Amino acid sequence: MSKDNAEVKSASQVAKTPEAPKSKQSKSSLFERFSAFKNYVLLSRTELRKVSWPTLKETRTTGLVVLGFVTVMALLLGLVDFLLSGAIRMILS
């Protein structure tokens, strides 16, 4: 029997195996999911300990830079909008 025939035969055997109903979960499946979630939480906690959190001064400085940039961009876009709306009014009148 060639390798291709063996693969086809094993694939057909897998297709013939009956599947368990998906509406009911077995206790082991529920336990595996809980275990996986617990593992995820523990690994996340470990990774969060590795994070270098910013100081209060760094957070305040960064926040002020962002607020300043947003203010400048709002004023710039407001000016462009005012100029373009005036130009459109001149063209349409």
PDB file with one MODEL, atoms N, CA, C and O in Angstrom:
MODEL        1
ATOM      1  N   MET A   1       0.850  -1.161   0.000  1.00  0.00           N
ATOM      2  CA  MET A   1       0.000   0.000   0.000  1.00  0.00           C
ATOM      3  C   MET A   1       0.905   1.236   0.000  1.00  0.00           C
ATOM      4  O   MET A   1       1.855   1.309   0.779  1.00  0.00           O
ATOM      5  N   SER A   2       0.615   2.189  -0.858  1.00  0.00           N
ATOM      6  CA  SER A   2       1.455   3.378  -0.947  1.00  0.00           C
ATOM      7  C   SER A   2       1.106   4.344   0.183  1.00  0.00           C
ATOM      8  O   SER A   2       0.120   4.169   0.899  1.00  0.00           O
ATOM      9  N   LYS A   3       1.940   5.359   0.317  1.00  0.00           N
ATOM     10  CA  LYS A   3       1.749   6.345   1.380  1.00  0.00           C
ATOM     11  C   LYS A   3       0.452   7.127   1.165  1.00  0.00           C
ATOM     12  O   LYS A   3      -0.267   7.421   2.120  1.00  0.00           O
ATOM     13  N   ASP A   4       0.156   7.465  -0.103  1.00  0.00           N
ATOM     14  CA  ASP A   4      -1.063   8.217  -0.405  1.00  0.00           C
ATOM     15  C   ASP A   4      -2.306   7.417  -0.041  1.00  0.00           C
ATOM     16  O   ASP A   4      -3.256   7.963   0.520  1.00  0.00           O
ATOM     17  N   ASN A   5      -2.303   6.129  -0.355  1.00  0.00           N
ATOM     18  CA  ASN A   5      -3.448   5.284  -0.025  1.00  0.00           C
ATOM     19  C   ASN A   5      -3.636   5.174   1.476  1.00  0.00           C
ATOM     20  O   ASN A   5      -4.768   5.150   1.959  1.00  0.00           O
ATOM     21  N   ALA A   6      -2.544   5.108   2.217  1.00  0.00           N
ATOM     22  CA  ALA A   6      -2.623   5.018   3.678  1.00  0.00           C
ATOM     23  C   ALA A   6      -3.235   6.290   4.250  1.00  0.00           C
ATOM     24  O   ALA A   6      -4.037   6.233   5.183  1.00  0.00           O
ATOM     25  N   GLU A   7      -2.854   7.446   3.687  1.00  0.00           N
ATOM     26  CA  GLU A   7      -3.409   8.710   4.156  1.00  0.00           C
ATOM     27  C   GLU A   7      -4.894   8.796   3.867  1.00  0.00           C
ATOM     28  O   GLU A   7      -5.665   9.263   4.706  1.00  0.00           O
ATOM     29  N   VAL A   8      -5.308   8.346   2.674  1.00  0.00           N
ATOM     30  CA  VAL A   8      -6.720   8.373   2.303  1.00  0.00           C
ATOM     31  C   VAL A   8      -7.508   7.437   3.203  1.00  0.00           C
ATOM     32  O   VAL A   8      -8.608   7.775   3.641  1.00  0.00           O
ATOM     33  N   LYS A   9      -6.955   6.256   3.484  1.00  0.00           N
ATOM     34  CA  LYS A   9      -7.631   5.281   4.321  1.00  0.00           C
ATOM     35  C   LYS A   9      -7.792   5.817   5.745  1.00  0.00           C
ATOM     36  O   LYS A   9      -8.862   5.692   6.342  1.00  0.00           O
ATOM     37  N   SER A  10      -6.722   6.415   6.286  1.00  0.00           N
ATOM     38  CA  SER A  10      -6.818   6.937   7.647  1.00  0.00           C
ATOM     39  C   SER A  10      -7.783   8.121   7.702  1.00  0.00           C
ATOM     40  O   SER A  10      -8.483   8.299   8.698  1.00  0.00           O
ATOM     41  N   ALA A  11      -7.827   8.921   6.656  1.00  0.00           N
ATOM     42  CA  ALA A  11      -8.752  10.052   6.614  1.00  0.00           C
ATOM     43  C   ALA A  11     -10.188   9.559   6.558  1.00  0.00           C
ATOM     44  O   ALA A  11     -11.068  10.153   7.181  1.00  0.00           O
ATOM     45  N   SER A  12     -10.440   8.480   5.820  1.00  0.00           N
ATOM     46  CA  SER A  12     -11.798   7.957   5.738  1.00  0.00           C
ATOM     47  C   SER A  12     -12.200   7.311   7.061  1.00  0.00           C
ATOM     48  O   SER A  12     -13.372   7.360   7.435  1.00  0.00           O
ATOM     49  N   GLN A  13     -11.263   6.715   7.765  1.00  0.00           N
ATOM     50  CA  GLN A  13     -11.579   6.126   9.059  1.00  0.00           C
ATOM     51  C   GLN A  13     -11.907   7.209  10.079  1.00  0.00           C
ATOM     52  O   GLN A  13     -12.800   7.043  10.911  1.00  0.00           O
ATOM     53  N   VAL A  14     -11.182   8.313  10.007  1.00  0.00           N
ATOM     54  CA  VAL A  14     -11.457   9.417  10.923  1.00  0.00           C
ATOM     55  C   VAL A  14     -12.831   9.990  10.651  1.00  0.00           C
ATOM     56  O   VAL A  14     -13.547  10.360  11.581  1.00  0.00           O
ATOM     57  N   ALA A  15     -13.207  10.066   9.380  1.00  0.00           N
ATOM     58  CA  ALA A  15     -14.499  10.630   9.028  1.00  0.00           C
ATOM     59  C   ALA A  15     -15.643   9.744   9.498  1.00  0.00           C
ATOM     60  O   ALA A  15     -16.740  10.245   9.745  1.00  0.00           O
ATOM     61  N   LYS A  16     -15.416   8.430   9.628  1.00  0.00           N
ATOM     62  CA  LYS A  16     -16.473   7.504  10.014  1.00  0.00           C
ATOM     63  C   LYS A  16     -16.687   7.429  11.515  1.00  0.00           C
ATOM     64  O   LYS A  16     -17.709   6.904  11.956  1.00  0.00           O
ATOM     65  N   THR A  17     -15.757   7.935  12.315  1.00  0.00           N
ATOM     66  CA  THR A  17     -15.930   7.830  13.760  1.00  0.00           C
ATOM     67  C   THR A  17     -17.044   8.764  14.197  1.00  0.00           C
ATOM     68  O   THR A  17     -17.072   9.929  13.801  1.00  0.00           O
ATOM     69  N   PRO A  18     -17.963   8.261  15.012  1.00  0.00           N
ATOM     70  CA  PRO A  18     -19.076   9.108  15.450  1.00  0.00           C
ATOM     71  C   PRO A  18     -18.583  10.164  16.427  1.00  0.00           C
ATOM     72  O   PRO A  18     -17.709   9.909  17.255  1.00  0.00           O
ATOM     73  N   GLU A  19     -19.160  11.352  16.314  1.00  0.00           N
ATOM     74  CA  GLU A  19     -18.789  12.447  17.204  1.00  0.00           C
ATOM     75  C   GLU A  19     -19.760  12.500  18.371  1.00  0.00           C
ATOM     76  O   GLU A  19     -20.936  12.160  18.241  1.00  0.00           O
ATOM     77  N   ALA A  20     -19.252  12.926  19.495  1.00  0.00           N
ATOM     78  CA  ALA A  20     -20.098  13.074  20.676  1.00  0.00           C
ATOM     79  C   ALA A  20     -20.994  14.290  20.483  1.00  0.00           C
ATOM     80  O   ALA A  20     -20.588  15.257  19.837  1.00  0.00           O
ATOM     81  N   PRO A  21     -22.186  14.257  21.024  1.00  0.00           N
ATOM     82  CA  PRO A  21     -23.053  15.433  20.887  1.00  0.00           C
ATOM     83  C   PRO A  21     -22.405  16.638  21.548  1.00  0.00           C
ATOM     84  O   PRO A  21     -21.832  16.534  22.632  1.00  0.00           O
ATOM     85  N   LYS A  22     -22.502  17.775  20.885  1.00  0.00           N
ATOM     86  CA  LYS A  22     -21.827  18.972  21.371  1.00  0.00           C
ATOM     87  C   LYS A  22     -22.671  19.738  22.381  1.00  0.00           C
ATOM     88  O   LYS A  22     -22.175  20.677  23.004  1.00  0.00           O
ATOM     89  N   SER A  23     -23.919  19.365  22.557  1.00  0.00           N
ATOM     90  CA  SER A  23     -24.768  20.090  23.481  1.00  0.00           C
ATOM     91  C   SER A  23     -24.382  19.833  24.932  1.00  0.00           C
ATOM     92  O   SER A  23     -24.516  20.723  25.772  1.00  0.00           O
ATOM     93  N   LYS A  24     -23.899  18.619  25.240  1.00  0.00           N
ATOM     94  CA  LYS A  24     -23.486  18.298  26.600  1.00  0.00           C
ATOM     95  C   LYS A  24     -21.969  18.237  26.658  1.00  0.00           C
ATOM     96  O   LYS A  24     -21.323  17.574  25.846  1.00  0.00           O
ATOM     97  N   GLN A  25     -21.424  18.933  27.621  1.00  0.00           N
ATOM     98  CA  GLN A  25     -19.977  18.890  27.803  1.00  0.00           C
ATOM     99  C   GLN A  25     -19.660  17.903  28.921  1.00  0.00           C
ATOM    100  O   GLN A  25     -20.343  17.857  29.945  1.00  0.00           O
ATOM    101  N   SER A  26     -18.634  17.135  28.707  1.00  0.00           N
ATOM    102  CA  SER A  26     -18.241  16.202  29.753  1.00  0.00           C
ATOM    103  C   SER A  26     -17.545  16.958  30.868  1.00  0.00           C
ATOM    104  O   SER A  26     -17.084  18.084  30.680  1.00  0.00           O
ATOM    105  N   LYS A  27     -17.475  16.327  32.030  1.00  0.00           N
ATOM    106  CA  LYS A  27     -16.846  16.978  33.172  1.00  0.00           C
ATOM    107  C   LYS A  27     -15.369  17.220  32.929  1.00  0.00           C
ATOM    108  O   LYS A  27     -14.813  18.223  33.377  1.00  0.00           O
ATOM    109  N   SER A  28     -14.728  16.287  32.210  1.00  0.00           N
ATOM    110  CA  SER A  28     -13.302  16.462  31.956  1.00  0.00           C
ATOM    111  C   SER A  28     -13.062  17.656  31.037  1.00  0.00           C
ATOM    112  O   SER A  28     -12.075  18.375  31.192  1.00  0.00           O
ATOM    113  N   SER A  29     -13.970  17.868  30.078  1.00  0.00           N
ATOM    114  CA  SER A  29     -13.825  19.008  29.187  1.00  0.00           C
ATOM    115  C   SER A  29     -13.980  20.314  29.961  1.00  0.00           C
ATOM    116  O   SER A  29     -13.237  21.271  29.740  1.00  0.00           O
ATOM    117  N   LEU A  30     -14.942  20.340  30.860  1.00  0.00           N
ATOM    118  CA  LEU A  30     -15.153  21.529  31.684  1.00  0.00           C
ATOM    119  C   LEU A  30     -13.949  21.771  32.575  1.00  0.00           C
ATOM    120  O   LEU A  30     -13.519  22.912  32.749  1.00  0.00           O
ATOM    121  N   PHE A  31     -13.405  20.706  33.139  1.00  0.00           N
ATOM    122  CA  PHE A  31     -12.218  20.826  33.974  1.00  0.00           C
ATOM    123  C   PHE A  31     -11.035  21.332  33.160  1.00  0.00           C
ATOM    124  O   PHE A  31     -10.261  22.160  33.643  1.00  0.00           O
ATOM    125  N   GLU A  32     -10.882  20.836  31.909  1.00  0.00           N
ATOM    126  CA  GLU A  32      -9.784  21.285  31.051  1.00  0.00           C
ATOM    127  C   GLU A  32      -9.912  22.765  30.727  1.00  0.00           C
ATOM    128  O   GLU A  32      -8.916  23.488  30.698  1.00  0.00           O
ATOM    129  N   ARG A  33     -11.134  23.213  30.483  1.00  0.00           N
ATOM    130  CA  ARG A  33     -11.331  24.639  30.197  1.00  0.00           C
ATOM    131  C   ARG A  33     -11.010  25.497  31.412  1.00  0.00           C
ATOM    132  O   ARG A  33     -10.367  26.540  31.294  1.00  0.00           O
ATOM    133  N   PHE A  34     -11.467  25.049  32.586  1.00  0.00           N
ATOM    134  CA  PHE A  34     -11.169  25.786  33.811  1.00  0.00           C
ATOM    135  C   PHE A  34      -9.671  25.816  34.067  1.00  0.00           C
ATOM    136  O   PHE A  34      -9.122  26.842  34.468  1.00  0.00           O
ATOM    137  N   SER A  35      -9.021  24.701  33.837  1.00  0.00           N
ATOM    138  CA  SER A  35      -7.579  24.609  34.031  1.00  0.00           C
ATOM    139  C   SER A  35      -6.843  25.532  33.060  1.00  0.00           C
ATOM    140  O   SER A  35      -5.876  26.192  33.440  1.00  0.00           O
ATOM    141  N   ALA A  36      -7.300  25.577  31.814  1.00  0.00           N
ATOM    142  CA  ALA A  36      -6.676  26.456  30.819  1.00  0.00           C
ATOM    143  C   ALA A  36      -6.868  27.925  31.206  1.00  0.00           C
ATOM    144  O   ALA A  36      -5.951  28.733  31.058  1.00  0.00           O
ATOM    145  N   PHE A  37      -8.069  28.270  31.705  1.00  0.00           N
ATOM    146  CA  PHE A  37      -8.327  29.644  32.121  1.00  0.00           C
ATOM    147  C   PHE A  37      -7.452  30.019  33.315  1.00  0.00           C
ATOM    148  O   PHE A  37      -6.907  31.121  33.379  1.00  0.00           O
ATOM    149  N   LYS A  38      -7.329  29.094  34.250  1.00  0.00           N
ATOM    150  CA  LYS A  38      -6.485  29.342  35.427  1.00  0.00           C
ATOM    151  C   LYS A  38      -5.034  29.553  34.998  1.00  0.00           C
ATOM    152  O   LYS A  38      -4.355  30.446  35.506  1.00  0.00           O
ATOM    153  N   ASN A  39      -4.571  28.739  34.076  1.00  0.00           N
ATOM    154  CA  ASN A  39      -3.213  28.880  33.553  1.00  0.00           C
ATOM    155  C   ASN A  39      -3.036  30.241  32.871  1.00  0.00           C
ATOM    156  O   ASN A  39      -2.003  30.890  33.035  1.00  0.00           O
ATOM    157  N   TYR A  40      -4.042  30.669  32.110  1.00  0.00           N
ATOM    158  CA  TYR A  40      -3.995  31.974  31.443  1.00  0.00           C
ATOM    159  C   TYR A  40      -3.878  33.104  32.466  1.00  0.00           C
ATOM    160  O   TYR A  40      -3.074  34.019  32.293  1.00  0.00           O
ATOM    161  N   VAL A  41      -4.673  33.040  33.522  1.00  0.00           N
ATOM    162  CA  VAL A  41      -4.645  34.086  34.552  1.00  0.00           C
ATOM    163  C   VAL A  41      -3.280  34.121  35.235  1.00  0.00           C
ATOM    164  O   VAL A  41      -2.732  35.197  35.471  1.00  0.00           O
ATOM    165  N   LEU A  42      -2.736  32.961  35.549  1.00  0.00           N
ATOM    166  CA  LEU A  42      -1.431  32.920  36.219  1.00  0.00           C
ATOM    167  C   LEU A  42      -0.323  33.467  35.315  1.00  0.00           C
ATOM    168  O   LEU A  42       0.544  34.210  35.776  1.00  0.00           O
ATOM    169  N   LEU A  43      -0.350  33.105  34.037  1.00  0.00           N
ATOM    170  CA  LEU A  43       0.659  33.622  33.103  1.00  0.00           C
ATOM    171  C   LEU A  43       0.504  35.128  32.882  1.00  0.00           C
ATOM    172  O   LEU A  43       1.496  35.846  32.760  1.00  0.00           O
ATOM    173  N   SER A  44      -0.734  35.598  32.831  1.00  0.00           N
ATOM    174  CA  SER A  44      -0.965  37.038  32.676  1.00  0.00           C
ATOM    175  C   SER A  44      -0.428  37.799  33.880  1.00  0.00           C
ATOM    176  O   SER A  44       0.183  38.858  33.736  1.00  0.00           O
ATOM    177  N   ARG A  45      -0.662  37.253  35.062  1.00  0.00           N
ATOM    178  CA  ARG A  45      -0.165  37.888  36.283  1.00  0.00           C
ATOM    179  C   ARG A  45       1.360  37.960  36.276  1.00  0.00           C
ATOM    180  O   ARG A  45       1.945  38.969  36.671  1.00  0.00           O
ATOM    181  N   THR A  46       1.994  36.886  35.825  1.00  0.00           N
ATOM    182  CA  THR A  46       3.453  36.864  35.735  1.00  0.00           C
ATOM    183  C   THR A  46       3.961  37.923  34.766  1.00  0.00           C
ATOM    184  O   THR A  46       4.934  38.619  35.056  1.00  0.00           O
ATOM    185  N   GLU A  47       3.305  38.045  33.621  1.00  0.00           N
ATOM    186  CA  GLU A  47       3.725  39.035  32.630  1.00  0.00           C
ATOM    187  C   GLU A  47       3.503  40.458  33.124  1.00  0.00           C
ATOM    188  O   GLU A  47       4.322  41.337  32.858  1.00  0.00           O
ATOM    189  N   LEU A  48       2.408  40.698  33.840  1.00  0.00           N
ATOM    190  CA  LEU A  48       2.142  42.043  34.354  1.00  0.00           C
ATOM    191  C   LEU A  48       3.183  42.475  35.383  1.00  0.00           C
ATOM    192  O   LEU A  48       3.447  43.668  35.539  1.00  0.00           O
ATOM    193  N   ARG A  49       3.770  41.516  36.079  1.00  0.00           N
ATOM    194  CA  ARG A  49       4.842  41.859  37.020  1.00  0.00           C
ATOM    195  C   ARG A  49       6.101  42.312  36.309  1.00  0.00           C
ATOM    196  O   ARG A  49       6.919  43.025  36.891  1.00  0.00           O
ATOM    197  N   LYS A  50       6.268  41.907  35.056  1.00  0.00           N
ATOM    198  CA  LYS A  50       7.461  42.281  34.287  1.00  0.00           C
ATOM    199  C   LYS A  50       7.348  43.679  33.675  1.00  0.00           C
ATOM    200  O   LYS A  50       8.349  44.245  33.235  1.00  0.00           O
ATOM    201  N   VAL A  51       6.153  44.229  33.645  1.00  0.00           N
ATOM    202  CA  VAL A  51       5.929  45.537  33.018  1.00  0.00           C
ATOM    203  C   VAL A  51       6.580  46.628  33.855  1.00  0.00           C
ATOM    204  O   VAL A  51       6.489  46.625  35.082  1.00  0.00           O
ATOM    205  N   SER A  52       7.238  47.563  33.172  1.00  0.00           N
ATOM    206  CA  SER A  52       7.780  48.715  33.890  1.00  0.00           C
ATOM    207  C   SER A  52       6.747  49.841  33.787  1.00  0.00           C
ATOM    208  O   SER A  52       6.608  50.486  32.748  1.00  0.00           O
ATOM    209  N   TRP A  53       6.041  50.057  34.867  1.00  0.00           N
ATOM    210  CA  TRP A  53       4.969  51.031  34.887  1.00  0.00           C
ATOM    211  C   TRP A  53       5.543  52.442  35.005  1.00  0.00           C
ATOM    212  O   TRP A  53       6.542  52.642  35.696  1.00  0.00           O
ATOM    213  N   PRO A  54       4.923  53.429  34.338  1.00  0.00           N
ATOM    214  CA  PRO A  54       5.438  54.800  34.422  1.00  0.00           C
ATOM    215  C   PRO A  54       5.154  55.407  35.796  1.00  0.00           C
ATOM    216  O   PRO A  54       4.219  55.018  36.496  1.00  0.00           O
ATOM    217  N   THR A  55       5.999  56.375  36.151  1.00  0.00           N
ATOM    218  CA  THR A  55       5.789  57.082  37.411  1.00  0.00           C
ATOM    219  C   THR A  55       4.658  58.089  37.236  1.00  0.00           C
ATOM    220  O   THR A  55       4.204  58.337  36.118  1.00  0.00           O
ATOM    221  N   LEU A  56       4.211  58.662  38.337  1.00  0.00           N
ATOM    222  CA  LEU A  56       3.146  59.657  38.280  1.00  0.00           C
ATOM    223  C   LEU A  56       3.583  60.870  37.458  1.00  0.00           C
ATOM    224  O   LEU A  56       2.790  61.432  36.703  1.00  0.00           O
ATOM    225  N   LYS A  57       4.842  61.267  37.609  1.00  0.00           N
ATOM    226  CA  LYS A  57       5.354  62.423  36.867  1.00  0.00           C
ATOM    227  C   LYS A  57       5.366  62.133  35.358  1.00  0.00           C
ATOM    228  O   LYS A  57       4.971  62.983  34.560  1.00  0.00           O
ATOM    229  N   GLU A  58       5.816  60.940  34.973  1.00  0.00           N
ATOM    230  CA  GLU A  58       5.835  60.577  33.554  1.00  0.00           C
ATOM    231  C   GLU A  58       4.417  60.518  32.982  1.00  0.00           C
ATOM    232  O   GLU A  58       4.180  60.946  31.852  1.00  0.00           O
ATOM    233  N   THR A  59       3.486  59.992  33.760  1.00  0.00           N
ATOM    234  CA  THR A  59       2.100  59.907  33.307  1.00  0.00           C
ATOM    235  C   THR A  59       1.502  61.294  33.126  1.00  0.00           C
ATOM    236  O   THR A  59       0.827  61.560  32.131  1.00  0.00           O
ATOM    237  N   ARG A  60       1.747  62.165  34.077  1.00  0.00           N
ATOM    238  CA  ARG A  60       1.234  63.536  33.991  1.00  0.00           C
ATOM    239  C   ARG A  60       1.826  64.269  32.789  1.00  0.00           C
ATOM    240  O   ARG A  60       1.101  64.940  32.054  1.00  0.00           O
ATOM    241  N   THR A  61       3.120  64.147  32.587  1.00  0.00           N
ATOM    242  CA  THR A  61       3.783  64.805  31.461  1.00  0.00           C
ATOM    243  C   THR A  61       3.249  64.298  30.131  1.00  0.00           C
ATOM    244  O   THR A  61       2.947  65.089  29.238  1.00  0.00           O
ATOM    245  N   THR A  62       3.134  63.001  29.997  1.00  0.00           N
ATOM    246  CA  THR A  62       2.627  62.413  28.758  1.00  0.00           C
ATOM    247  C   THR A  62       1.182  62.833  28.508  1.00  0.00           C
ATOM    248  O   THR A  62       0.806  63.134  27.375  1.00  0.00           O
ATOM    249  N   GLY A  63       0.377  62.852  29.565  1.00  0.00           N
ATOM    250  CA  GLY A  63      -1.019  63.285  29.433  1.00  0.00           C
ATOM    251  C   GLY A  63      -1.129  64.725  28.971  1.00  0.00           C
ATOM    252  O   GLY A  63      -1.968  65.052  28.131  1.00  0.00           O
ATOM    253  N   LEU A  64      -0.280  65.589  29.519  1.00  0.00           N
ATOM    254  CA  LEU A  64      -0.308  67.000  29.106  1.00  0.00           C
ATOM    255  C   LEU A  64       0.152  67.166  27.665  1.00  0.00           C
ATOM    256  O   LEU A  64      -0.386  68.003  26.941  1.00  0.00           O
ATOM    257  N   VAL A  65       1.128  66.390  27.241  1.00  0.00           N
ATOM    258  CA  VAL A  65       1.577  66.445  25.842  1.00  0.00           C
ATOM    259  C   VAL A  65       0.439  66.033  24.922  1.00  0.00           C
ATOM    260  O   VAL A  65       0.209  66.676  23.898  1.00  0.00           O
ATOM    261  N   VAL A  66      -0.271  64.978  25.269  1.00  0.00           N
ATOM    262  CA  VAL A  66      -1.394  64.517  24.447  1.00  0.00           C
ATOM    263  C   VAL A  66      -2.490  65.579  24.401  1.00  0.00           C
ATOM    264  O   VAL A  66      -3.009  65.876  23.325  1.00  0.00           O
ATOM    265  N   LEU A  67      -2.848  66.153  25.542  1.00  0.00           N
ATOM    266  CA  LEU A  67      -3.880  67.198  25.562  1.00  0.00           C
ATOM    267  C   LEU A  67      -3.457  68.417  24.742  1.00  0.00           C
ATOM    268  O   LEU A  67      -4.276  69.005  24.036  1.00  0.00           O
ATOM    269  N   GLY A  68      -2.192  68.794  24.832  1.00  0.00           N
ATOM    270  CA  GLY A  68      -1.696  69.909  24.031  1.00  0.00           C
ATOM    271  C   GLY A  68      -1.779  69.619  22.547  1.00  0.00           C
ATOM    272  O   GLY A  68      -2.203  70.475  21.771  1.00  0.00           O
ATOM    273  N   PHE A  69      -1.383  68.430  22.144  1.00  0.00           N
ATOM    274  CA  PHE A  69      -1.431  68.054  20.729  1.00  0.00           C
ATOM    275  C   PHE A  69      -2.871  68.032  20.217  1.00  0.00           C
ATOM    276  O   PHE A  69      -3.147  68.499  19.112  1.00  0.00           O
ATOM    277  N   VAL A  70      -3.779  67.491  21.017  1.00  0.00           N
ATOM    278  CA  VAL A  70      -5.189  67.448  20.614  1.00  0.00           C
ATOM    279  C   VAL A  70      -5.740  68.864  20.476  1.00  0.00           C
ATOM    280  O   VAL A  70      -6.498  69.134  19.544  1.00  0.00           O
ATOM    281  N   THR A  71      -5.382  69.766  21.374  1.00  0.00           N
ATOM    282  CA  THR A  71      -5.853  71.147  21.307  1.00  0.00           C
ATOM    283  C   THR A  71      -5.336  71.834  20.049  1.00  0.00           C
ATOM    284  O   THR A  71      -6.099  72.495  19.345  1.00  0.00           O
ATOM    285  N   VAL A  72      -4.051  71.682  19.763  1.00  0.00           N
ATOM    286  CA  VAL A  72      -3.467  72.297  18.563  1.00  0.00           C
ATOM    287  C   VAL A  72      -4.127  71.748  17.302  1.00  0.00           C
ATOM    288  O   VAL A  72      -4.457  72.513  16.396  1.00  0.00           O
ATOM    289  N   MET A  73      -4.320  70.443  17.235  1.00  0.00           N
ATOM    290  CA  MET A  73      -4.946  69.844  16.051  1.00  0.00           C
ATOM    291  C   MET A  73      -6.395  70.289  15.903  1.00  0.00           C
ATOM    292  O   MET A  73      -6.854  70.508  14.782  1.00  0.00           O
ATOM    293  N   ALA A  74      -7.132  70.429  17.014  1.00  0.00           N
ATOM    294  CA  ALA A  74      -8.519  70.889  16.947  1.00  0.00           C
ATOM    295  C   ALA A  74      -8.579  72.314  16.405  1.00  0.00           C
ATOM    296  O   ALA A  74      -9.423  72.633  15.568  1.00  0.00           O
ATOM    297  N   LEU A  75      -7.672  73.174  16.893  1.00  0.00           N
ATOM    298  CA  LEU A  75      -7.640  74.554  16.394  1.00  0.00           C
ATOM    299  C   LEU A  75      -7.265  74.592  14.912  1.00  0.00           C
ATOM    300  O   LEU A  75      -7.862  75.341  14.138  1.00  0.00           O
ATOM    301  N   LEU A  76      -6.286  73.794  14.521  1.00  0.00           N
ATOM    302  CA  LEU A  76      -5.865  73.755  13.128  1.00  0.00           C
ATOM    303  C   LEU A  76      -6.988  73.263  12.219  1.00  0.00           C
ATOM    304  O   LEU A  76      -7.261  73.871  11.184  1.00  0.00           O
ATOM    305  N   LEU A  77      -7.627  72.181  12.595  1.00  0.00           N
ATOM    306  CA  LEU A  77      -8.722  71.657  11.773  1.00  0.00           C
ATOM    307  C   LEU A  77      -9.915  72.607  11.762  1.00  0.00           C
ATOM    308  O   LEU A  77     -10.593  72.728  10.741  1.00  0.00           O
ATOM    309  N   GLY A  78     -10.185  73.285  12.881  1.00  0.00           N
ATOM    310  CA  GLY A  78     -11.259  74.284  12.917  1.00  0.00           C
ATOM    311  C   GLY A  78     -10.964  75.431  11.966  1.00  0.00           C
ATOM    312  O   GLY A  78     -11.863  75.902  11.270  1.00  0.00           O
ATOM    313  N   LEU A  79      -9.712  75.891  11.926  1.00  0.00           N
ATOM    314  CA  LEU A  79      -9.325  76.970  11.015  1.00  0.00           C
ATOM    315  C   LEU A  79      -9.472  76.539   9.562  1.00  0.00           C
ATOM    316  O   LEU A  79     -10.002  77.288   8.740  1.00  0.00           O
ATOM    317  N   VAL A  80      -9.004  75.335   9.242  1.00  0.00           N
ATOM    318  CA  VAL A  80      -9.133  74.826   7.870  1.00  0.00           C
ATOM    319  C   VAL A  80     -10.608  74.708   7.491  1.00  0.00           C
ATOM    320  O   VAL A  80     -10.985  75.064   6.374  1.00  0.00           O
ATOM    321  N   ASP A  81     -11.446  74.215   8.401  1.00  0.00           N
ATOM    322  CA  ASP A  81     -12.875  74.088   8.132  1.00  0.00           C
ATOM    323  C   ASP A  81     -13.500  75.460   7.890  1.00  0.00           C
ATOM    324  O   ASP A  81     -14.298  75.628   6.968  1.00  0.00           O
ATOM    325  N   PHE A  82     -13.138  76.436   8.717  1.00  0.00           N
ATOM    326  CA  PHE A  82     -13.678  77.787   8.556  1.00  0.00           C
ATOM    327  C   PHE A  82     -13.279  78.383   7.205  1.00  0.00           C
ATOM    328  O   PHE A  82     -14.110  78.986   6.527  1.00  0.00           O
ATOM    329  N   LEU A  83     -12.006  78.218   6.808  1.00  0.00           N
ATOM    330  CA  LEU A  83     -11.540  78.757   5.529  1.00  0.00           C
ATOM    331  C   LEU A  83     -12.206  78.057   4.337  1.00  0.00           C
ATOM    332  O   LEU A  83     -12.609  78.709   3.374  1.00  0.00           O
ATOM    333  N   LEU A  84     -12.315  76.742   4.410  1.00  0.00           N
ATOM    334  CA  LEU A  84     -12.934  76.012   3.300  1.00  0.00           C
ATOM    335  C   LEU A  84     -14.429  76.301   3.188  1.00  0.00           C
ATOM    336  O   LEU A  84     -14.949  76.413   2.079  1.00  0.00           O
ATOM    337  N   SER A  85     -15.122  76.422   4.308  1.00  0.00           N
ATOM    338  CA  SER A  85     -16.551  76.735   4.248  1.00  0.00           C
ATOM    339  C   SER A  85     -16.754  78.154   3.696  1.00  0.00           C
ATOM    340  O   SER A  85     -17.715  78.392   2.965  1.00  0.00           O
ATOM    341  N   GLY A  86     -15.867  79.097   4.034  1.00  0.00           N
ATOM    342  CA  GLY A  86     -15.945  80.442   3.464  1.00  0.00           C
ATOM    343  C   GLY A  86     -15.699  80.418   1.969  1.00  0.00           C
ATOM    344  O   GLY A  86     -16.377  81.117   1.217  1.00  0.00           O
ATOM    345  N   ALA A  87     -14.729  79.615   1.525  1.00  0.00           N
ATOM    346  CA  ALA A  87     -14.448  79.506   0.093  1.00  0.00           C
ATOM    347  C   ALA A  87     -15.639  78.884  -0.638  1.00  0.00           C
ATOM    348  O   ALA A  87     -15.979  79.328  -1.735  1.00  0.00           O
ATOM    349  N   ILE A  88     -16.261  77.895  -0.071  1.00  0.00           N
ATOM    350  CA  ILE A  88     -17.422  77.263  -0.706  1.00  0.00           C
ATOM    351  C   ILE A  88     -18.583  78.255  -0.781  1.00  0.00           C
ATOM    352  O   ILE A  88     -19.281  78.309  -1.794  1.00  0.00           O
ATOM    353  N   ARG A  89     -18.799  79.040   0.278  1.00  0.00           N
ATOM    354  CA  ARG A  89     -19.857  80.061   0.252  1.00  0.00           C
ATOM    355  C   ARG A  89     -19.615  81.086  -0.841  1.00  0.00           C
ATOM    356  O   ARG A  89     -20.554  81.513  -1.514  1.00  0.00           O
ATOM    357  N   MET A  90     -18.353  81.487  -1.023  1.00  0.00           N
ATOM    358  CA  MET A  90     -18.028  82.458  -2.083  1.00  0.00           C
ATOM    359  C   MET A  90     -18.286  81.859  -3.467  1.00  0.00           C
ATOM    360  O   MET A  90     -18.792  82.544  -4.356  1.00  0.00           O
ATOM    361  N   ILE A  91     -17.942  80.591  -3.648  1.00  0.00           N
ATOM    362  CA  ILE A  91     -18.150  79.951  -4.949  1.00  0.00           C
ATOM    363  C   ILE A  91     -19.635  79.801  -5.258  1.00  0.00           C
ATOM    364  O   ILE A  91     -20.052  80.013  -6.397  1.00  0.00           O
ATOM    365  N   LEU A  92     -20.440  79.438  -4.257  1.00  0.00           N
ATOM    366  CA  LEU A  92     -21.871  79.194  -4.483  1.00  0.00           C
ATOM    367  C   LEU A  92     -22.695  80.465  -4.558  1.00  0.00           C
ATOM    368  O   LEU A  92     -23.811  80.421  -5.075  1.00  0.00           O
ATOM    369  N   SER A  93     -22.203  81.597  -4.071  1.00  0.00           N
ATOM    370  CA  SER A  93     -23.008  82.829  -4.124  1.00  0.00           C
ATOM    371  C   SER A  93     -22.741  83.661  -5.338  1.00  0.00           C
ATOM    372  O   SER A  93     -23.347  84.719  -5.507  1.00  0.00           O
TER     373      SER A  93
ENDMDL
END
